[in-house]
Amino acid sequence: KIHLCAILVCSHIYSDGDMDRLADAMAEDCYEKIAGRPMVCLYGGYRVDYIERIWAACDKKSVTRPFVVFFNNGPLSQNGDYSRADAVCNYACCGTNIDTYGELIEHLRYVNDNRKQFGIPMLPQFTVGWDPTPRILHPVPWCGYADERYAAQGTREEFLAGAADLADWIEENREQVLPGHILTFAWNEFEEGAWICPTWTEGEPDTGHTDAFRDVVQ
């Protein structure tokens, strides 16, 4: 019931064999599709060479070319041409020096709006939180975070208010928005303050966020 898709990290090096294996995965029933095309995300900017290499691997294996979504959190096109991508979104909404989930939703509206500059369809983004305090207290080797104020964890009512705000934004931007899809941060980013996955409490799982997100989608 839950499908998967690839996120290629633009700062990483991928071999031709990696691209071939990705093309094989795209043909599987469990791979997420948009309009019948397998979805691939580019994390950390817009990489024309990666898109063209994925196309080549798909053509070689007679697999449908992917629906490419690039995340605008890295190097962008030098000539303003984004025609090889099908949509733009981002991995996460990272608001700092804010205190409430409501303020994070206000920031989310701003970053969704900001993607109009690319002139291609926007994949609307939703967030269930952003607070990397656990990683500030217990640092990880691959990234760091400013020791600033972050949004408090949202309640079910706040998630629904944020969803209503996003629905309004989608309606306001219907001509520029990819219909029928949103991208949400995140399933299990416990260390960065965002999760939908059930957690364990004394004696039973806590499905509060899962249930609330079901209502958000509805």
C-alpha positions in Angstrom: 0.0 0.0 0.0 2.9 2.3 0.6 5.1 2.9 -2.5 8.6 4.1 -2.8 10.6 6.5 -5.0 14.2 7.4 -5.4 15.8 10.6 -4.1 19.1 11.3 -5.9 21.5 13.4 -3.8 23.1 15.9 -6.2 26.4 16.1 -4.4 26.9 12.3 -4.6 28.5 10.4 -7.5 26.4 7.7 -9.1 27.7 5.0 -11.5 26.0 3.9 -14.7 25.2 0.7 -12.9 23.4 2.7 -10.2 21.3 4.3 -13.0 20.5 0.9 -14.5 19.4 -0.4 -11.1 17.2 2.6 -10.7 15.6 2.0 -14.1 14.9 -1.6 -13.1 13.3 -0.4 -9.8 11.1 2.1 -11.7 9.4 -0.8 -13.5 8.2 -2.4 -10.3 4.6 -2.1 -9.2 5.7 -0.8 -5.8 7.4 2.3 -7.4 5.4 5.5 -7.1 4.1 6.9 -10.3 2.7 10.3 -11.3 0.6 10.3 -14.4 1.9 6.8 -15.1 5.6 7.9 -14.9 7.9 6.8 -12.1 8.8 9.7 -9.8 12.4 10.7 -9.1 13.5 13.5 -6.8 16.7 15.5 -7.0 17.9 16.6 -3.6 20.1 19.6 -3.5 19.5 21.4 -6.7 18.9 20.9 -10.4 21.2 18.4 -12.2 20.7 18.3 -16.0 23.4 15.6 -16.3 21.6 13.3 -13.8 18.3 13.8 -15.6 19.8 12.9 -18.9 21.6 9.8 -17.5 18.3 8.6 -16.0 16.6 9.1 -19.4 19.4 7.1 -21.1 19.1 4.2 -18.6 15.3 4.1 -19.0 15.5 4.2 -22.8 18.0 1.3 -22.8 15.7 -0.8 -20.7 12.4 0.3 -22.3 11.2 1.9 -19.1 9.0 5.0 -19.1 11.1 8.1 -18.5 10.6 9.4 -15.0 8.6 12.3 -13.6 11.5 14.5 -12.2 10.9 16.7 -9.2 13.9 18.8 -8.2 14.3 20.3 -4.7 15.4 23.9 -4.7 17.8 23.6 -1.8 21.0 23.7 -3.8 22.7 24.8 -7.0 20.2 25.9 -9.7 20.2 26.3 -13.5 22.6 29.0 -14.5 20.5 30.0 -17.6 17.1 29.7 -15.9 16.1 26.7 -18.0 14.3 24.1 -15.9 12.6 22.4 -18.8 14.0 18.9 -18.1 12.3 18.8 -14.8 8.5 18.2 -14.4 8.0 19.9 -11.1 9.7 21.7 -8.2 9.4 21.1 -4.5 11.7 20.8 -1.5 12.7 18.2 1.0 11.7 20.1 4.2 10.4 23.4 5.4 13.1 24.6 7.8 11.8 27.6 9.7 14.1 29.1 12.4 13.6 31.6 15.2 9.9 30.8 15.5 8.0 29.3 18.3 4.8 27.7 17.1 3.7 25.3 14.5 1.3 28.0 13.2 4.3 30.2 12.5 5.9 27.2 10.6 2.8 27.0 8.5 3.1 30.7 7.7 6.7 30.1 6.6 5.5 27.1 4.5 3.2 29.3 2.6 6.1 31.6 1.8 8.4 28.8 0.6 5.6 27.3 -1.5 5.1 30.7 -3.1 8.8 31.2 -3.7 8.8 28.3 -6.2 6.8 30.2 -8.7 10.1 31.7 -9.9 11.0 28.5 -11.7 8.2 28.6 -14.2 7.3 24.9 -14.0 4.5 23.1 -12.0 4.9 23.2 -8.3 4.4 20.1 -6.1 2.7 21.5 -3.0 4.6 20.8 0.3 3.2 20.1 3.7 5.0 19.7 7.0 4.3 18.1 10.3 7.2 19.9 12.0 10.7 21.1 12.1 12.8 21.0 15.3 16.3 19.5 15.1 17.0 20.0 18.8 17.8 16.3 19.3 20.6 16.6 16.8 21.8 19.8 18.4 22.0 18.0 21.7 23.5 14.9 20.1 25.3 16.0 16.9 25.6 13.8 13.8 28.7 13.9 11.6 27.0 14.7 8.3 25.3 18.0 9.1 24.9 20.7 11.7 22.1 23.0 12.9 22.0 26.6 14.3 21.2 26.7 18.0 18.1 28.8 17.5 14.4 28.6 18.3 12.3 26.1 16.4 8.6 25.4 16.1 6.8 23.5 18.9 5.2 20.2 17.9 1.9 20.7 16.3 -1.4 19.3 17.6 -4.1 17.5 15.6 -6.0 20.8 15.4 -3.0 22.7 14.3 -2.2 20.1 11.6 -5.8 20.5 10.3 -5.5 24.3 10.3 -2.3 24.0 8.4 -4.0 21.6 5.9 -6.8 24.1 5.4 -4.2 26.9 4.7 -2.5 24.7 2.2 -5.8 23.8 0.5 -6.5 27.6 0.2 -3.0 28.1 -1.3 -3.5 25.3 -3.8 -6.8 26.8 -4.9 -5.2 30.3 -5.3 -2.4 28.8 -7.4 -4.3 26.1 -9.3 -2.9 27.0 -12.7 0.7 26.4 -11.4 0.2 23.5 -9.1 0.6 19.8 -9.9 -2.9 18.4 -9.1 -3.7 15.4 -6.9 -0.4 15.3 -5.0 1.4 16.8 -2.0 4.9 16.0 -0.6 5.0 15.9 3.2 7.9 16.1 5.6 8.1 13.5 7.1 7.3 9.9 7.9 9.9 9.2 10.6 12.3 12.2 11.0 12.1 12.0 14.8 15.5 13.8 15.2 14.3 16.7 13.1 10.9 17.1 14.8 8.6 15.7 12.2 6.9 12.3 12.0 3.7 10.5 11.0 4.9 7.0 12.0 3.3 5.6 15.2 5.5 5.9 18.3 5.6 3.6 21.3 4.0 4.5 24.6 3.6 2.4 27.7 1.8 -0.7 26.6 0.6 0.4 23.1 1.5 2.4 20.0 0.6 6.0 19.8 -1.1 6.6 16.5 -2.1 10.2 17.1 0.0 11.6 14.3 -1.0 8.9 11.9 -4.7 9.5 12.6 -4.3 13.2 12.4 -2.5 13.0 9.0 -5.3 10.8 7.7 -7.6 13.6 8.5 -5.3 16.1 6.9 -5.3 14.1 3.6 -9.1 13.8 3.7 
